[in-house]
Amino acid sequence: MAVKNLEETIKEKISPLVEGIMEKSWGVSIPKLESDLTDKLKNPQLDIYVPLNLSFQEAKKIFKREFLKRELRVHLGNISQLAKTLDLDRRSIHRAISDLKIDVKDLRIEEKALDKYKEAVIDKTIRSALSEYKDLIKPSKMQQFYDEVPHLSRNIAKFLPHQDMTWKEAERDFERQFIRHALKDSISLAETARNINIRPETLHRKIKKLGL
């Protein structure tokens, strides 16, 4: 039901907002850009920045830390509530906080601040999608869109619900994204395994498990 509601929100509320800004800035809408942007908004956890030139284990550790920090902010530092969302027990969350060296006090923010944080995440997501089109659109026209991003982010934040994920779902999505990128930049599985510093057998097993 949550996925269906998200799809309806994207179609009925968010897509018209994006189309309106494109037409205002460029005089035309670009369906591919709209699709790319809404896909990113459906999966904001994938927009957590992780350097893709690291080893698999280093990148995964960074992702875990940033994902957990984000979820702690969203849940206002409430460990019990977060445990239910991530499908973990409180002890596992406290252990992860300790292992990843996260300062929880800095992440317990007020609800008003949470709204600002949500807008910032959406702002970053929009800019990430736009950056992939910077060579196709004139800089002056692109700047017109960028000028509208803060306003667009505030409007989208009013409608876009936070998409909860379990800890295992987040790990799986990260691994799929990271390994897919590594495969794209290599000519063989052996080279990919070497580049991200894991055993070829482990890489092959993950590719099969992740359906890549």
N, C-alpha and C positions, 0 to 999 in steps of 0.2 A: 504493500500500500504506500509506503514512504517513497519508493522509487517512482510509482505512478504519479503521486502528488508532485514530486520534483519535476518530472517530465511535463506535467501540465503547467506548472509554474514557469518553467523555461519557455514553453510555447506561448502561453497566454500573457505573461507579464514581462519577461526579460527580453525575449527576442524582439518585440516591438520597440523597447527602449534602445537596444543596440542598433536596429535598423534606422530609428529616428536620428541618432547621432551620426551615423554614416551618411545619411542623406543630407543632414545639416552641414556636415563638414566637407563632403565630397560631391554632393548632388546625385549620388548613386549608392546603392547598397551592394555589398559583395557577399553572396551567399556562403562562399567557402570560408571567409573570415568569420562570419557570424557563426557558422557551424563549429569552427575551431575554438572560438571563444566560449560558446555555450558548453562545448565538451569539457573545456578546462574548468568551467564553473560547476559542472556536475561532479568533478573529481578534484576539488581543491587540494586534497592531501598530496596529489601528484605534483603540485606546483611548489612544494617545499623545496627550497634550493639545496641541492647536493652537488658538489663538484663531481663531474662524471669521469674525471681522469684519475681517480683514486682506485685503490684496490677494492674488491668487493666488500671485505670486512670493514675497512675504514669508512667507506661510503655508507654502509648499512648502520654503523654506529652513529654517524652524523644524522642520518634520517631518523633513527629511533629517538635521539635526543630532541630534535626539532619537532617531531610529531608529538612526543609526550609533552613538551613545553606548550605546544599549541593547545592540546586537549586539556591541560591543566588550566590554561587561561579560559578556555571556553566553559569549563565547569567551575570556574571561580575558585580553583584550588581545593575543591571538595573531593577528597580521596575516595570516600565511600561511593559517591555518585559516579566518579570516574571508573571505579572498579567494575560497576555494573555495565557501563558502556563498553569498556575494553574487554569484558569477559575475563577478568583476572581477579585474584584475591588481593586484598589490601597489602598483604605481606610482599607479594610480587611487585606491586607498584612501588612500594617504599624501597625495595631492593634495586629496582630499575632507576629510581631517582638518585639513589646513592651511587650506583655504578656509573651513571651518566653524568654525575656531578652537577645536578640541577638544583638551583636555589629556589625552593617553592615559595618563599616569602615574596620574591620579586614577581611571582606569577599570580598572586591572589589580588586580582584587580576588581574594581567596582563595575557594576553592570553598565554604567554609562561609558566607562573606559572600554568595556568589552565591545560595545557597539562600534567604537572608533577602531578597535583592533580588527573587527570583522570587515569594516570598510577598507582598512589598509590591506588585508589579505585579498579582497576582491580587486582593489586598485592594482596590486602587484600582478594578479592573474590576467587582468585586461592588458596591462603593459607587456606582459610576456607574450600574449597572443599577437599583439600589434607588432612586436619586434621582428616577427617572422615575415612581415610584409614590408619592412622598411625599404627594401631595394625595389619594390614594385610601385610604390606610391611616392609622389613628389614630397620632399621634406616639408614644404610649406603646408601642403594638404594634411600630411601626417601630424604636424604640429597643431592644426586646428582640432583634430580628434583628441590629441593628448590634452589640450586645454579643457576638453569636456570630461575627461576621465574622472576627476574628483566628484563631479556632479552625478555622473553615471554610476559610480561606485556607491554613493549614498542611496540612490534610488534602488539599485539592485539589492543592496543590503536589507531593504525593507521587506523584500519578498523572498529572498533566497534562504531556505532553512539550512542549518548546519547539518551535514551528513555524518552521522555517527558511524564509526567503524570499530570492529574488535581489533585487538592487538595483532592477531594472526592475519586478519584481512589487510591491515596496513603493511605488515611485513611482506605479504604476498604481492601486493600491488607495487611496493618499492622494488622487489626483486624482479618482477616482470618488466618494469620500466628500465631499470639499470641494465639488465642483461640484454634486453632488446636493443638498447643503444650500443652496448659493447659489440654485439653481433654485427650491427650495421657497419661499424668502423673496422671490421676485421675480415680477412679472406678465408679463415678456417677456424674450426672450433679450437684447435690447438693454440692458434695465435690469440684468440679471445681469452682462453683460460690463462695464458701467460700474461696478457695485458692486465687482467683484473686479479691476478695472483690467486687462482684457485685450481684445484686438480681437474684435469679434463674429464675424469669420470664424474666428479661432482657437478661440473657444468652440464654435462650431458643429462644427468639425472634431474637437475633443476629445469632444464629446457623441456624435458618430457612432462614434468610435474606441472609446470606453468603453462603448458600448451603453446609454446613458442615454435 
